[in-house]
Amino acid sequence: MRLFVLLACVCFTYAEEQKLPEARLLSLKKVLNRYLVENRDVSVDYELFNVGDAPALNVKLTDRTFPPSDFDVVSGSLDAKFEKILPGANVSHSLVVRPNKYGLFNFTSAEVTYRISEDSTEERISFTTEPGQGGIMPEVEYERRFSPHYLDWAVFALVSMPSILLPYFLYHSSKSRYEGLVKSKAK
């Protein structure tokens, strides 16, 4: 039994040494916005890292997460193509979309296809990380929470003016009356 385990370890080690170099891509998808708001731009960033020993060729990034009925593409493209990603190199792609409606939305992964080496015709399919489910808040709610509320402060100032100005005018009139009495008695 021990001889079999030793022989298996030697075979696996030898097989690992004979492995041909190939590309291996790690893919990341990030939503950069802190708040996702209806009718406001949402930035999405894709990063591809080649951690393999060979260049990745004909790399195609395709994201079908954003249906045209729910999102407008403001800038960038849902599809990206890179001719070659060298070993140890990385590339990025950015996309800006605008949600047309609010509610919960599931941000799923994008698909990445590439050839693993120059000699190979095999296309490998991988997927990016998925940001998960995110809530797109209504624009009215966002404005209510984060606007400077100038109109609200102006109304507050107008409403609070009588409670501040009335005591001031009473104080000023009584002060000027008593100062007038003090000046007339001093003469």
ABEGO torsion letter per residue (X at the ends): XAAAAAAAAAAAAAAAAABBBBBBBBBBBBBABABBBBGBBBBBBBBBBBABABBBBGBBBBBAABBAAABBBABEBABBBBABBBBGBBBBBBBBBBBABBEBBBBBBBBBBBBABAABABBBBBBBBBAEBBBBBBAAAAAAAABAGAAAAAAAAAAAAAAAAAAAAAAAAAAAAAAAAAAAAAX
